[in-house]
Every structure is written in structure tokens, then in C-alpha cells.
Amino acid sequence: MAKAAAKESTAAAPSVERRPALAGQELSVTGVTVAVLPPAQRISLRAPDASVAALSKALGVELPRKPKTSAAKAGRTALWLGPDEWLVIDEVGRDPLADCAGVAVLHSAVSISHRNVAISVIGPAAAATINSGCPQDLSLDVFPVGAASRTILGKAEIVLLRIAADAFRVECWRSFSDYVFTFLSEAAGDAAA
């Protein structure tokens, strides 16, 4: 009888659903749209030079080796963050952590999928919106399409990726996502004025 009661209480237990931070948030004003992007798989990858080729092959994207660069292929993007550090983002549902797990070279891969939130800033006023709180020179000559950098926006650390001449991806920690989205939303209003 106790087993039957336990089964009933387990079956009736409410399900728990993880909801992405700020899911569906979007703001459009003249010249710029700020929107929270759908969840993605992400890893923080650290590896010495000798491991880069094998990891690139396993991930299906060439890990960039120059500062402020990125590489993308088939929905997966690798951003150079330091001499031995990359942020790998997969937007099509594949698991980059699993891809690295089978590689027998020295490396450290840690899933940060639930730690980060991505926000897109798109439009002719996108650079002005970001520059309202980011000291990075976002002119196309200095920060071209594909450029990536760890920098700041206001008081929050972000990773910035230029995906088109007038489009950026802003990666930030979930705990700062409300601050970053609000900052960008207010800056977009100022840039549109």
C-alpha cells in the first residue's frame, strides 16, 4: 500500500521547466533592435597550441589563433579570447562538450550553456548603442565582421562578436543579463533620438 501511495505522489508531482533568462525580450526603435537570442550550447575551452588541430577537427570549426578573431561553420562559432582560450557557441543543438570529450589531447572544456545569455543588437545604430557603454572602437576598419573581444558594457563583462556590418552578438553572464539588456535598451533609445 505504501508503494502504491509513493507511486501516485511521484506521478502527480509537478514538472520543473527551466526557462531562459529574459526569454522573448525585444525592443525595436528607429535604427536598432535589441533582442534576447534563443538558448545555445556553449563551452569555455582552454588548450595549448599542440592540441588546437585535434580540437578543431572534433569541433568542426577551426579554432582561431589571432586576437579579436572568430571562425564559424555550420551553426558553430569559435571566438578567440586569449592565447589558449576560446568560447565555442553552437546554435543548432549539437553539444561541443561531447565533441571534445573524445579527443585525447590536453585540454579543458567546461559547459557554460546555462551561465551565459546572448543578446543581439542589430541595425544602423547598433555600434552607437553598444558604444554608449563599451570603450571598444567598433568602426569597421578596427572591428570588422567576425571580430570578437572580451570587453565591458557599463559595469558588466561581455564577449562581443560582430556578425555583420550592422549586427552584434553580446554574450553576458545570466546574473548580469537584466542589467545588460536594460542598458542596451536605454542606449538604443538614446541612439535613435
Backbone torsions as a table, in degrees:
resi	resn	phi	psi	omega
1	MET	NA	-41.5	179.1
2	ALA	-63.9	-36.7	178.6
3	LYS	-64.7	-39.9	179.8
4	ALA	-65.6	-41.7	178.8
5	ALA	-64.9	-39.4	178.2
6	ALA	-64.5	-40.8	177.9
7	LYS	-62.1	-43.2	-179.4
8	GLU	-63.5	-44.3	-178.5
9	SER	-67.7	-32.3	176.7
10	THR	-68.9	-43.2	-178.6
11	ALA	-66.3	-31.6	-177.1
12	ALA	-88.6	-4.5	-178.1
13	ALA	-63.7	138.1	179.6
14	PRO	-68.0	148.0	178.3
15	SER	-84.3	153.8	179.4
16	VAL	-109.9	128.8	179.9
17	GLU	-119.3	127.5	177.5
18	ARG	-81.6	123.0	177.7
19	ARG	-106.5	133.0	178.9
20	PRO	-62.2	145.3	177.2
21	ALA	-61.1	133.7	176.3
22	LEU	60.6	20.9	-176.5
23	ALA	-49.7	130.2	175.9
24	GLY	82.1	-3.2	179.9
25	GLN	-66.1	135.3	178.7
26	GLU	-157.0	145.3	175.8
27	LEU	-138.6	128.3	176.3
28	SER	-123.2	126.9	173.3
29	VAL	-132.0	172.0	-179.9
30	THR	-55.1	119.2	174.5
31	GLY	93.3	-11.5	-178.7
32	VAL	-158.9	143.9	173.0
33	THR	-124.0	130.5	177.1
34	VAL	-114.2	122.9	-176.6
35	ALA	-144.0	143.0	175.1
36	VAL	-77.3	130.3	-179.0
37	LEU	-85.0	157.1	178.0
38	PRO	-61.9	158.9	178.0
39	PRO	-57.4	151.3	178.6
40	ALA	-139.7	162.1	173.0
41	GLN	-86.7	134.8	-179.1
42	ARG	-139.2	146.6	169.9
43	ILE	-133.4	149.9	167.8
44	SER	-97.2	119.9	-174.7
45	LEU	-116.7	130.0	174.6
46	ARG	-124.8	134.7	-179.4
47	ALA	-163.7	148.8	174.8
48	PRO	-77.0	165.9	179.9
49	ASP	-51.4	-40.1	-175.9
50	ALA	-64.6	-19.1	-177.9
51	SER	-97.3	-10.8	-171.5
52	VAL	-61.8	-43.2	-177.7
53	ALA	-61.8	-46.8	-179.4
54	ALA	-65.8	-39.7	179.0
55	LEU	-69.1	-39.3	177.0
56	SER	-60.0	-43.8	179.4
57	LYS	-62.6	-45.2	-178.9
58	ALA	-65.4	-36.4	-178.2
59	LEU	-82.3	-18.8	-179.6
60	GLY	77.8	15.8	176.9
61	VAL	-146.8	136.0	-178.5
62	GLU	-70.4	118.2	177.9
63	LEU	-67.0	122.1	-178.9
64	PRO	-66.5	149.2	-177.8
65	ARG	-118.5	3.3	179.7
66	LYS	-111.3	145.4	177.8
67	PRO	-56.1	145.5	176.3
68	LYS	61.1	31.4	179.1
69	THR	-122.2	164.9	176.1
70	SER	-144.8	167.4	174.7
71	ALA	-141.8	143.2	-178.5
72	ALA	-137.0	144.8	177.1
73	LYS	-161.3	128.1	172.7
74	ALA	53.0	45.2	176.6
75	GLY	83.0	5.7	179.5
76	ARG	-120.8	133.6	-178.8
77	THR	-126.4	135.6	175.5
78	ALA	-115.2	126.0	-179.2
79	LEU	-112.5	129.3	176.8
80	TRP	-74.8	123.8	177.5
81	LEU	-114.1	-17.3	-179.3
82	GLY	-172.8	174.7	-176.1
83	PRO	-56.2	-26.0	179.6
84	ASP	-135.7	28.6	-173.3
85	GLU	-137.8	135.0	179.2
86	TRP	-137.5	151.6	166.4
87	LEU	-106.6	122.9	179.4
88	VAL	-111.5	124.4	-177.6
89	ILE	-118.5	128.9	175.8
90	ASP	-118.0	118.6	-176.6
91	GLU	-100.4	4.3	-177.2
92	VAL	-115.2	14.9	172.4
93	GLY	90.7	3.7	175.5
94	ARG	-85.7	156.3	-175.6
95	ASP	-103.8	104.0	-179.8
96	PRO	-65.4	-26.5	177.7
97	LEU	-65.1	-42.9	178.0
98	ALA	-64.6	-37.7	179.0
99	ASP	-64.2	-35.0	179.1
100	CYS	-78.8	-24.5	-174.7
101	ALA	-60.7	-32.1	-178.0
102	GLY	-88.4	2.4	-177.2
103	VAL	-90.5	124.2	-175.5
104	ALA	-95.0	49.0	174.3
105	VAL	-125.3	160.6	-179.0
106	LEU	-64.5	123.5	176.0
107	HIS	-169.5	165.3	173.1
108	SER	-129.9	121.9	178.3
109	ALA	-125.9	123.9	-177.5
110	VAL	-127.0	129.3	177.5
111	SER	-70.0	128.8	175.3
112	ILE	-126.8	26.4	-176.8
113	SER	-58.2	-40.9	-177.9
114	HIS	-89.1	-8.3	179.3
115	ARG	-81.1	-34.3	-173.2
116	ASN	-101.0	154.6	171.4
117	VAL	-129.6	141.8	178.8
118	ALA	-112.3	138.5	179.3
119	ILE	-127.3	131.3	176.4
120	SER	-95.3	143.6	175.2
121	VAL	-128.6	111.5	-171.0
122	ILE	-131.6	138.4	174.7
123	GLY	133.2	170.2	-178.4
124	PRO	-58.3	-26.5	179.8
125	ALA	-98.7	15.2	-177.6
126	ALA	-62.1	-48.1	-178.7
127	ALA	-63.6	-41.8	178.6
128	ALA	-63.7	-37.1	178.4
129	THR	-62.0	-48.9	-179.5
130	ILE	-67.7	-41.4	-178.6
131	ASN	-66.5	-9.5	176.8
132	SER	-67.8	-17.5	178.7
133	GLY	-140.2	7.3	-177.5
134	CYS	-125.8	124.3	-177.1
135	PRO	-76.6	-4.7	-178.1
136	GLN	-62.4	135.3	173.7
137	ASP	-74.1	112.2	-176.3
138	LEU	-101.5	17.1	175.0
139	SER	-64.1	146.9	-176.9
140	LEU	-59.6	-30.1	179.2
141	ASP	-66.8	-37.6	-176.5
142	VAL	-92.8	-36.8	-176.4
143	PHE	-126.7	75.8	-174.9
144	PRO	-75.2	174.0	176.1
145	VAL	-56.1	131.4	-176.9
146	GLY	95.4	-10.4	179.0
147	ALA	-69.8	143.6	-179.9
148	ALA	-140.2	144.9	-177.9
149	SER	-157.2	143.2	168.6
150	ARG	-87.4	125.7	-175.4
151	THR	-151.0	-160.8	178.2
152	ILE	-126.4	156.1	171.3
153	LEU	-133.7	110.6	-173.7
154	GLY	62.4	-115.1	-179.5
155	LYS	-108.5	9.5	-176.1
156	ALA	-113.4	140.8	173.0
157	GLU	-75.9	136.5	177.1
158	ILE	-134.4	164.4	166.3
159	VAL	-115.2	126.1	-174.1
160	LEU	-112.6	131.5	178.5
161	LEU	-129.2	126.4	175.1
162	ARG	-88.4	117.9	-177.4
163	ILE	-101.2	-14.6	175.3
164	ALA	-160.0	172.4	-178.3
165	ALA	-55.6	-34.5	-178.8
166	ASP	-122.9	31.4	-177.7
167	ALA	-144.0	136.4	-179.2
168	PHE	-132.3	152.5	170.3
169	ARG	-113.0	125.1	178.4
170	VAL	-109.8	117.6	176.3
171	GLU	-101.4	129.9	176.6
172	CYS	-141.9	164.9	177.0
173	TRP	-69.5	144.2	179.7
174	ARG	-51.6	-40.7	-176.7
175	SER	-66.3	-20.0	178.1
176	PHE	-104.4	0.0	-170.9
177	SER	-62.9	-39.0	178.5
178	ASP	-64.4	-43.9	177.8
179	TYR	-60.2	-48.1	-177.4
180	VAL	-64.9	-44.6	180.0
181	PHE	-63.6	-44.2	179.1
182	THR	-63.6	-42.8	178.8
183	PHE	-58.8	-49.0	-179.2
184	LEU	-65.2	-36.7	179.2
185	SER	-64.1	-45.1	178.7
186	GLU	-67.4	-39.2	178.4
187	ALA	-65.5	-36.0	178.0
188	ALA	-63.1	-41.6	176.8
189	GLY	-60.5	-41.6	178.8
190	ASP	-67.3	-41.2	-178.9
191	ALA	-67.2	-29.4	-179.7
192	ALA	-77.5	-20.7	-176.6
193	ALA	-72.3	NA	NA
